[in-house]
Amino acid sequence: MALKNADNAAALVKDLQKRGYQAHVKQEETFTRVIIGPDVSKSKLEKQLIELEEITGSRGQLLKFKPLNP
């Protein structure tokens, strides 16, 4: 999910973390992205997509995790 308001994104992440999700924010140029994961279980993440759509009203997508190189 991408939000223009960084405070709203941070509040959403805090709520999702309270619900047990591994939620994070990633600041982009003009918006803040809310990210869940990473997780090695694709089936678990697919199930979470459905749950998250019910919670947020927004449809998510699975993205391949790309760790940063040190």
Distance bins in CASP14 RR format, pairs under 12 A and 6 or more apart:
PFRMAT RR
TARGET T0000
AUTHOR 0000-0000-0000
RMODE 2
METHOD distances of the structure
MODEL  1
1 8 0 0 0 0 0 1 0 0 0 0 0
1 9 1 0 0 1 0 0 0 0 0 0 0
1 12 1 0 0 1 0 0 0 0 0 0 0
1 13 0 0 0 0 1 0 0 0 0 0 0
1 16 0 0 0 0 1 0 0 0 0 0 0
1 21 0 0 0 0 0 1 0 0 0 0 0
1 23 0 0 0 0 1 0 0 0 0 0 0
1 24 0 0 0 0 0 1 0 0 0 0 0
1 25 0 0 0 0 0 1 0 0 0 0 0
1 26 0 0 0 0 0 1 0 0 0 0 0
1 31 0 0 0 0 1 0 0 0 0 0 0
1 32 0 0 0 0 1 0 0 0 0 0 0
1 33 1 0 0 1 0 0 0 0 0 0 0
1 34 1 0 1 0 0 0 0 0 0 0 0
1 35 0 0 0 0 1 0 0 0 0 0 0
1 36 0 0 0 0 1 0 0 0 0 0 0
1 49 0 0 0 0 0 1 0 0 0 0 0
1 52 0 0 0 0 1 0 0 0 0 0 0
1 53 0 0 0 0 1 0 0 0 0 0 0
1 55 0 0 0 0 0 1 0 0 0 0 0
1 56 1 0 0 1 0 0 0 0 0 0 0
1 57 0 0 0 0 1 0 0 0 0 0 0
1 58 1 0 1 0 0 0 0 0 0 0 0
1 59 0 0 0 0 1 0 0 0 0 0 0
1 60 1 0 0 1 0 0 0 0 0 0 0
1 61 0 0 0 0 1 0 0 0 0 0 0
1 63 0 0 0 0 0 1 0 0 0 0 0
2 8 0 0 0 0 0 1 0 0 0 0 0
2 9 0 0 0 0 1 0 0 0 0 0 0
2 12 0 0 0 0 0 1 0 0 0 0 0
2 25 0 0 0 0 0 1 0 0 0 0 0
2 26 0 0 0 0 1 0 0 0 0 0 0
2 27 0 0 0 0 0 1 0 0 0 0 0
2 28 1 0 0 1 0 0 0 0 0 0 0
2 29 0 0 0 0 0 1 0 0 0 0 0
2 30 0 0 0 0 1 0 0 0 0 0 0
2 31 1 0 1 0 0 0 0 0 0 0 0
2 32 1 0 0 1 0 0 0 0 0 0 0
2 33 1 0 1 0 0 0 0 0 0 0 0
2 34 1 0 0 1 0 0 0 0 0 0 0
2 35 0 0 0 0 0 1 0 0 0 0 0
2 56 0 0 0 0 0 1 0 0 0 0 0
2 58 0 0 0 0 1 0 0 0 0 0 0
2 60 0 0 0 0 0 1 0 0 0 0 0
2 61 0 0 0 0 0 1 0 0 0 0 0
3 9 1 0 1 0 0 0 0 0 0 0 0
3 10 0 0 0 0 1 0 0 0 0 0 0
3 11 0 0 0 0 1 0 0 0 0 0 0
3 12 1 0 0 1 0 0 0 0 0 0 0
3 13 0 0 0 0 0 1 0 0 0 0 0
3 25 0 0 0 0 1 0 0 0 0 0 0
3 26 0 0 0 0 0 1 0 0 0 0 0
3 27 0 0 0 0 0 1 0 0 0 0 0
3 28 0 0 0 0 0 1 0 0 0 0 0
3 30 0 0 0 0 0 1 0 0 0 0 0
3 31 1 0 0 1 0 0 0 0 0 0 0
3 32 1 0 1 0 0 0 0 0 0 0 0
3 33 1 0 0 1 0 0 0 0 0 0 0
3 34 1 0 0 1 0 0 0 0 0 0 0
3 35 0 0 0 0 0 1 0 0 0 0 0
3 56 0 0 0 0 0 1 0 0 0 0 0
3 58 0 0 0 0 1 0 0 0 0 0 0
4 27 0 0 0 0 0 1 0 0 0 0 0
4 28 0 0 0 0 0 1 0 0 0 0 0
4 29 0 0 0 0 0 1 0 0 0 0 0
4 30 1 0 0 1 0 0 0 0 0 0 0
4 31 1 0 1 0 0 0 0 0 0 0 0
4 32 1 0 0 1 0 0 0 0 0 0 0
4 33 0 0 0 0 0 1 0 0 0 0 0
5 11 0 0 0 0 1 0 0 0 0 0 0
5 12 0 0 0 0 1 0 0 0 0 0 0
5 25 0 0 0 0 0 1 0 0 0 0 0
5 30 0 0 0 0 0 1 0 0 0 0 0
5 31 0 0 0 0 1 0 0 0 0 0 0
5 32 1 0 0 1 0 0 0 0 0 0 0
5 34 0 0 0 0 0 1 0 0 0 0 0
6 12 0 0 0 0 0 1 0 0 0 0 0
6 13 0 0 0 0 0 1 0 0 0 0 0
6 25 1 0 0 1 0 0 0 0 0 0 0
6 26 0 0 0 0 0 1 0 0 0 0 0
6 27 1 0 0 1 0 0 0 0 0 0 0
6 28 0 0 0 0 0 1 0 0 0 0 0
6 30 0 0 0 0 0 1 0 0 0 0 0
6 31 0 0 0 0 1 0 0 0 0 0 0
6 32 1 0 1 0 0 0 0 0 0 0 0
6 33 0 0 0 0 0 1 0 0 0 0 0
6 34 0 0 0 0 0 1 0 0 0 0 0
7 13 0 0 0 0 0 1 0 0 0 0 0
7 14 0 0 0 0 0 1 0 0 0 0 0
7 25 0 0 0 0 0 1 0 0 0 0 0
7 32 0 0 0 0 1 0 0 0 0 0 0
8 14 0 0 0 0 0 1 0 0 0 0 0
8 15 0 0 0 0 0 1 0 0 0 0 0
8 25 0 0 0 0 0 1 0 0 0 0 0
8 31 0 0 0 0 0 1 0 0 0 0 0
8 32 0 0 0 0 1 0 0 0 0 0 0
8 34 0 0 0 0 1 0 0 0 0 0 0
8 56 0 0 0 0 0 1 0 0 0 0 0
9 15 0 0 0 0 0 1 0 0 0 0 0
9 16 0 0 0 0 0 1 0 0 0 0 0
9 23 0 0 0 0 1 0 0 0 0 0 0
9 24 0 0 0 0 1 0 0 0 0 0 0
9 25 1 0 1 0 0 0 0 0 0 0 0
9 26 0 0 0 0 1 0 0 0 0 0 0
9 27 0 0 0 0 1 0 0 0 0 0 0
9 28 0 0 0 0 0 1 0 0 0 0 0
9 31 0 0 0 0 1 0 0 0 0 0 0
9 32 1 1 0 0 0 0 0 0 0 0 0
9 33 1 0 0 1 0 0 0 0 0 0 0
9 34 1 0 1 0 0 0 0 0 0 0 0
9 35 0 0 0 0 0 1 0 0 0 0 0
9 56 0 0 0 0 0 1 0 0 0 0 0
9 58 0 0 0 0 0 1 0 0 0 0 0
10 16 0 0 0 0 0 1 0 0 0 0 0
10 17 0 0 0 0 0 1 0 0 0 0 0
10 23 0 0 0 0 0 1 0 0 0 0 0
10 24 0 0 0 0 0 1 0 0 0 0 0
10 25 1 0 0 1 0 0 0 0 0 0 0
10 26 0 0 0 0 0 1 0 0 0 0 0
10 27 0 0 0 0 0 1 0 0 0 0 0
10 32 1 0 0 1 0 0 0 0 0 0 0
10 33 0 0 0 0 0 1 0 0 0 0 0
10 34 0 0 0 0 1 0 0 0 0 0 0
11 17 0 0 0 0 0 1 0 0 0 0 0
11 18 0 0 0 0 0 1 0 0 0 0 0
11 23 0 0 0 0 0 1 0 0 0 0 0
11 25 0 0 0 0 0 1 0 0 0 0 0
11 32 0 0 0 0 0 1 0 0 0 0 0
11 34 0 0 0 0 0 1 0 0 0 0 0
11 56 0 0 0 0 0 1 0 0 0 0 0
12 18 0 0 0 0 0 1 0 0 0 0 0
12 19 0 0 0 0 0 1 0 0 0 0 0
12 21 0 0 0 0 0 1 0 0 0 0 0
12 23 1 0 0 1 0 0 0 0 0 0 0
12 24 0 0 0 0 0 1 0 0 0 0 0
12 25 0 0 0 0 1 0 0 0 0 0 0
12 32 0 0 0 0 1 0 0 0 0 0 0
12 33 0 0 0 0 0 1 0 0 0 0 0
12 34 1 0 1 0 0 0 0 0 0 0 0
12 35 0 0 0 0 0 1 0 0 0 0 0
12 36 0 0 0 0 0 1 0 0 0 0 0
12 52 0 0 0 0 0 1 0 0 0 0 0
12 55 0 0 0 0 1 0 0 0 0 0 0
12 56 1 0 0 1 0 0 0 0 0 0 0
12 57 0 0 0 0 0 1 0 0 0 0 0
12 58 0 0 0 0 1 0 0 0 0 0 0
13 19 0 0 0 0 0 1 0 0 0 0 0
13 20 0 0 0 0 0 1 0 0 0 0 0
13 21 0 0 0 0 1 0 0 0 0 0 0
13 22 0 0 0 0 0 1 0 0 0 0 0
13 23 1 0 1 0 0 0 0 0 0 0 0
13 24 1 0 0 1 0 0 0 0 0 0 0
13 25 1 0 1 0 0 0 0 0 0 0 0
13 26 0 0 0 0 0 1 0 0 0 0 0
13 32 0 0 0 0 1 0 0 0 0 0 0
13 33 0 0 0 0 0 1 0 0 0 0 0
13 34 1 0 1 0 0 0 0 0 0 0 0
13 35 0 0 0 0 1 0 0 0 0 0 0
13 36 0 0 0 0 1 0 0 0 0 0 0
13 37 0 0 0 0 0 1 0 0 0 0 0
13 56 0 0 0 0 0 1 0 0 0 0 0
14 20 0 0 0 0 0 1 0 0 0 0 0
14 21 0 0 0 0 0 1 0 0 0 0 0
14 23 0 0 0 0 1 0 0 0 0 0 0
14 24 0 0 0 0 0 1 0 0 0 0 0
14 25 0 0 0 0 1 0 0 0 0 0 0
14 34 0 0 0 0 0 1 0 0 0 0 0
15 21 0 0 0 0 1 0 0 0 0 0 0
15 23 0 0 0 0 1 0 0 0 0 0 0
15 34 0 0 0 0 0 1 0 0 0 0 0
15 52 0 0 0 0 0 1 0 0 0 0 0
15 55 0 0 0 0 1 0 0 0 0 0 0
15 56 0 0 0 0 1 0 0 0 0 0 0
16 22 0 0 0 0 1 0 0 0 0 0 0
16 23 1 1 0 0 0 0 0 0 0 0 0
16 24 0 0 0 0 1 0 0 0 0 0 0
16 25 0 0 0 0 0 1 0 0 0 0 0
16 34 1 0 0 1 0 0 0 0 0 0 0
16 35 0 0 0 0 0 1 0 0 0 0 0
16 36 1 0 0 1 0 0 0 0 0 0 0
16 37 0 0 0 0 0 1 0 0 0 0 0
16 48 0 0 0 0 1 0 0 0 0 0 0
16 51 0 0 0 0 0 1 0 0 0 0 0
16 52 1 0 0 1 0 0 0 0 0 0 0
16 55 1 0 0 1 0 0 0 0 0 0 0
16 56 0 0 0 0 1 0 0 0 0 0 0
16 58 0 0 0 0 0 1 0 0 0 0 0
17 23 1 0 1 0 0 0 0 0 0 0 0
17 24 0 0 0 0 1 0 0 0 0 0 0
17 25 0 0 0 0 0 1 0 0 0 0 0
17 34 0 0 0 0 0 1 0 0 0 0 0
17 35 0 0 0 0 0 1 0 0 0 0 0
17 36 0 0 0 0 0 1 0 0 0 0 0
17 37 0 0 0 0 0 1 0 0 0 0 0
18 55 0 0 0 0 0 1 0 0 0 0 0
19 36 0 0 0 0 0 1 0 0 0 0 0
19 48 0 0 0 0 0 1 0 0 0 0 0
19 51 0 0 0 0 1 0 0 0 0 0 0
19 52 0 0 0 0 1 0 0 0 0 0 0
19 54 0 0 0 0 0 1 0 0 0 0 0
19 55 1 0 0 1 0 0 0 0 0 0 0
19 56 0 0 0 0 0 1 0 0 0 0 0
20 36 0 0 0 0 1 0 0 0 0 0 0
20 37 0 0 0 0 0 1 0 0 0 0 0
20 48 0 0 0 0 0 1 0 0 0 0 0
20 51 0 0 0 0 0 1 0 0 0 0 0
20 52 0 0 0 0 0 1 0 0 0 0 0
20 55 0 0 0 0 0 1 0 0 0 0 0
21 34 0 0 0 0 1 0 0 0 0 0 0
21 35 0 0 0 0 0 1 0 0 0 0 0
21 36 1 0 1 0 0 0 0 0 0 0 0
21 37 1 0 0 1 0 0 0 0 0 0 0
21 39 0 0 0 0 0 1 0 0 0 0 0
21 44 0 0 0 0 0 1 0 0 0 0 0
21 45 0 0 0 0 0 1 0 0 0 0 0
21 47 0 0 0 0 0 1 0 0 0 0 0
21 48 1 0 0 1 0 0 0 0 0 0 0
21 49 0 0 0 0 0 1 0 0 0 0 0
21 51 0 0 0 0 1 0 0 0 0 0 0
21 52 1 0 0 1 0 0 0 0 0 0 0
21 55 0 0 0 0 1 0 0 0 0 0 0
21 56 0 0 0 0 0 1 0 0 0 0 0
22 34 0 0 0 0 0 1 0 0 0 0 0
22 35 0 0 0 0 1 0 0 0 0 0 0
22 36 1 0 0 1 0 0 0 0 0 0 0
22 37 1 0 1 0 0 0 0 0 0 0 0
22 38 1 0 0 1 0 0 0 0 0 0 0
22 39 1 0 0 1 0 0 0 0 0 0 0
22 41 0 0 0 0 0 1 0 0 0 0 0
22 44 0 0 0 0 0 1 0 0 0 0 0
22 45 0 0 0 0 0 1 0 0 0 0 0
22 48 0 0 0 0 1 0 0 0 0 0 0
22 52 0 0 0 0 0 1 0 0 0 0 0
22 65 0 0 0 0 0 1 0 0 0 0 0
23 33 0 0 0 0 0 1 0 0 0 0 0
23 34 1 0 0 1 0 0 0 0 0 0 0
23 35 1 0 0 1 0 0 0 0 0 0 0
23 36 1 0 1 0 0 0 0 0 0 0 0
23 37 1 0 0 1 0 0 0 0 0 0 0
23 38 0 0 0 0 0 1 0 0 0 0 0
23 39 0 0 0 0 0 1 0 0 0 0 0
23 48 0 0 0 0 0 1 0 0 0 0 0
23 52 0 0 0 0 1 0 0 0 0 0 0
23 55 0 0 0 0 0 1 0 0 0 0 0
23 56 0 0 0 0 0 1 0 0 0 0 0
24 32 0 0 0 0 0 1 0 0 0 0 0
24 33 0 0 0 0 1 0 0 0 0 0 0
24 34 1 0 0 1 0 0 0 0 0 0 0
24 35 1 0 1 0 0 0 0 0 0 0 0
24 36 1 0 0 1 0 0 0 0 0 0 0
24 37 1 0 0 1 0 0 0 0 0 0 0
24 38 0 0 0 0 1 0 0 0 0 0 0
24 65 0 0 0 0 0 1 0 0 0 0 0
25 31 0 0 0 0 0 1 0 0 0 0 0
25 32 1 0 1 0 0 0 0 0 0 0 0
25 33 1 0 0 1 0 0 0 0 0 0 0
25 34 1 0 0 1 0 0 0 0 0 0 0
25 35 1 0 0 1 0 0 0 0 0 0 0
25 36 0 0 0 0 0 1 0 0 0 0 0
26 32 1 0 0 1 0 0 0 0 0 0 0
26 33 1 0 1 0 0 0 0 0 0 0 0
26 34 0 0 0 0 1 0 0 0 0 0 0
26 35 1 0 1 0 0 0 0 0 0 0 0
26 36 0 0 0 0 0 1 0 0 0 0 0
26 37 0 0 0 0 0 1 0 0 0 0 0
26 63 0 0 0 0 0 1 0 0 0 0 0
26 66 0 0 0 0 0 1 0 0 0 0 0
26 68 0 0 0 0 0 1 0 0 0 0 0
27 33 1 0 0 1 0 0 0 0 0 0 0
27 34 0 0 0 0 0 1 0 0 0 0 0
27 35 0 0 0 0 0 1 0 0 0 0 0
28 34 0 0 0 0 0 1 0 0 0 0 0
28 35 0 0 0 0 0 1 0 0 0 0 0
33 58 0 0 0 0 0 1 0 0 0 0 0
33 60 0 0 0 0 0 1 0 0 0 0 0
33 61 0 0 0 0 0 1 0 0 0 0 0
33 63 0 0 0 0 1 0 0 0 0 0 0
34 52 0 0 0 0 1 0 0 0 0 0 0
34 55 0 0 0 0 0 1 0 0 0 0 0
34 56 0 0 0 0 1 0 0 0 0 0 0
34 58 0 0 0 0 1 0 0 0 0 0 0
34 60 0 0 0 0 1 0 0 0 0 0 0
35 45 0 0 0 0 0 1 0 0 0 0 0
35 48 0 0 0 0 0 1 0 0 0 0 0
35 52 0 0 0 0 0 1 0 0 0 0 0
35 60 0 0 0 0 0 1 0 0 0 0 0
35 61 0 0 0 0 0 1 0 0 0 0 0
35 62 0 0 0 0 0 1 0 0 0 0 0
35 63 0 0 0 0 1 0 0 0 0 0 0
35 65 0 0 0 0 1 0 0 0 0 0 0
35 66 0 0 0 0 0 1 0 0 0 0 0
36 44 0 0 0 0 0 1 0 0 0 0 0
36 45 1 0 0 1 0 0 0 0 0 0 0
36 46 0 0 0 0 0 1 0 0 0 0 0
36 47 0 0 0 0 0 1 0 0 0 0 0
36 48 1 0 0 1 0 0 0 0 0 0 0
36 49 0 0 0 0 1 0 0 0 0 0 0
36 51 0 0 0 0 1 0 0 0 0 0 0
36 52 1 0 0 1 0 0 0 0 0 0 0
36 53 0 0 0 0 0 1 0 0 0 0 0
36 55 0 0 0 0 0 1 0 0 0 0 0
36 56 0 0 0 0 0 1 0 0 0 0 0
36 58 0 0 0 0 0 1 0 0 0 0 0
36 60 0 0 0 0 1 0 0 0 0 0 0
36 61 0 0 0 0 0 1 0 0 0 0 0
36 62 0 0 0 0 1 0 0 0 0 0 0
36 63 0 0 0 0 0 1 0 0 0 0 0
36 65 0 0 0 0 0 1 0 0 0 0 0
37 44 0 0 0 0 1 0 0 0 0 0 0
37 45 1 0 0 1 0 0 0 0 0 0 0
37 48 0 0 0 0 1 0 0 0 0 0 0
37 49 0 0 0 0 0 1 0 0 0 0 0
37 52 0 0 0 0 0 1 0 0 0 0 0
37 62 0 0 0 0 0 1 0 0 0 0 0
37 63 0 0 0 0 1 0 0 0 0 0 0
37 64 0 0 0 0 0 1 0 0 0 0 0
37 65 1 0 0 1 0 0 0 0 0 0 0
38 44 0 0 0 0 0 1 0 0 0 0 0
38 45 0 0 0 0 1 0 0 0 0 0 0
38 48 0 0 0 0 0 1 0 0 0 0 0
38 62 0 0 0 0 0 1 0 0 0 0 0
38 63 0 0 0 0 1 0 0 0 0 0 0
38 64 0 0 0 0 1 0 0 0 0 0 0
38 65 1 0 1 0 0 0 0 0 0 0 0
38 66 0 0 0 0 1 0 0 0 0 0 0
38 67 0 0 0 0 1 0 0 0 0 0 0
39 45 1 0 1 0 0 0 0 0 0 0 0
39 46 0 0 0 0 0 1 0 0 0 0 0
39 47 0 0 0 0 0 1 0 0 0 0 0
39 48 0 0 0 0 1 0 0 0 0 0 0
39 49 0 0 0 0 0 1 0 0 0 0 0
39 62 0 0 0 0 1 0 0 0 0 0 0
39 63 0 0 0 0 0 1 0 0 0 0 0
39 65 0 0 0 0 1 0 0 0 0 0 0
40 65 0 0 0 0 1 0 0 0 0 0 0
41 47 0 0 0 0 1 0 0 0 0 0 0
41 48 0 0 0 0 1 0 0 0 0 0 0
41 62 0 0 0 0 0 1 0 0 0 0 0
42 48 0 0 0 0 0 1 0 0 0 0 0
42 49 0 0 0 0 0 1 0 0 0 0 0
42 62 1 0 0 1 0 0 0 0 0 0 0
42 63 0 0 0 0 0 1 0 0 0 0 0
42 64 0 0 0 0 0 1 0 0 0 0 0
42 65 0 0 0 0 0 1 0 0 0 0 0
43 49 0 0 0 0 0 1 0 0 0 0 0
43 50 0 0 0 0 0 1 0 0 0 0 0
43 62 0 0 0 0 0 1 0 0 0 0 0
44 50 0 0 0 0 0 1 0 0 0 0 0
44 51 0 0 0 0 0 1 0 0 0 0 0
44 62 0 0 0 0 0 1 0 0 0 0 0
45 51 0 0 0 0 0 1 0 0 0 0 0
45 52 0 0 0 0 1 0 0 0 0 0 0
45 60 0 0 0 0 0 1 0 0 0 0 0
45 61 0 0 0 0 0 1 0 0 0 0 0
45 62 1 0 1 0 0 0 0 0 0 0 0
45 63 0 0 0 0 1 0 0 0 0 0 0
45 64 0 0 0 0 0 1 0 0 0 0 0
45 65 0 0 0 0 0 1 0 0 0 0 0
46 52 0 0 0 0 0 1 0 0 0 0 0
46 53 0 0 0 0 0 1 0 0 0 0 0
46 60 0 0 0 0 0 1 0 0 0 0 0
46 61 0 0 0 0 0 1 0 0 0 0 0
46 62 1 0 0 1 0 0 0 0 0 0 0
47 53 0 0 0 0 0 1 0 0 0 0 0
47 54 0 0 0 0 0 1 0 0 0 0 0
47 62 0 0 0 0 0 1 0 0 0 0 0
48 54 0 0 0 0 0 1 0 0 0 0 0
48 55 0 0 0 0 1 0 0 0 0 0 0
48 56 0 0 0 0 0 1 0 0 0 0 0
48 60 0 0 0 0 1 0 0 0 0 0 0
48 61 0 0 0 0 0 1 0 0 0 0 0
48 62 0 0 0 0 1 0 0 0 0 0 0
49 55 0 0 0 0 0 1 0 0 0 0 0
49 56 0 0 0 0 0 1 0 0 0 0 0
49 57 0 0 0 0 0 1 0 0 0 0 0
49 58 0 0 0 0 0 1 0 0 0 0 0
49 59 1 0 0 1 0 0 0 0 0 0 0
49 60 1 0 1 0 0 0 0 0 0 0 0
49 61 1 0 0 1 0 0 0 0 0 0 0
49 62 1 0 0 1 0 0 0 0 0 0 0
49 63 0 0 0 0 0 1 0 0 0 0 0
50 56 0 0 0 0 0 1 0 0 0 0 0
50 57 0 0 0 0 0 1 0 0 0 0 0
50 59 0 0 0 0 1 0 0 0 0 0 0
50 60 0 0 0 0 1 0 0 0 0 0 0
50 62 0 0 0 0 0 1 0 0 0 0 0
51 57 0 0 0 0 0 1 0 0 0 0 0
51 60 0 0 0 0 0 1 0 0 0 0 0
52 58 1 0 0 1 0 0 0 0 0 0 0
52 59 0 0 0 0 1 0 0 0 0 0 0
52 60 1 0 0 1 0 0 0 0 0 0 0
52 61 0 0 0 0 0 1 0 0 0 0 0
52 62 0 0 0 0 0 1 0 0 0 0 0
53 59 1 0 1 0 0 0 0 0 0 0 0
53 60 1 0 0 1 0 0 0 0 0 0 0
53 61 0 0 0 0 0 1 0 0 0 0 0
54 60 0 0 0 0 0 1 0 0 0 0 0
END
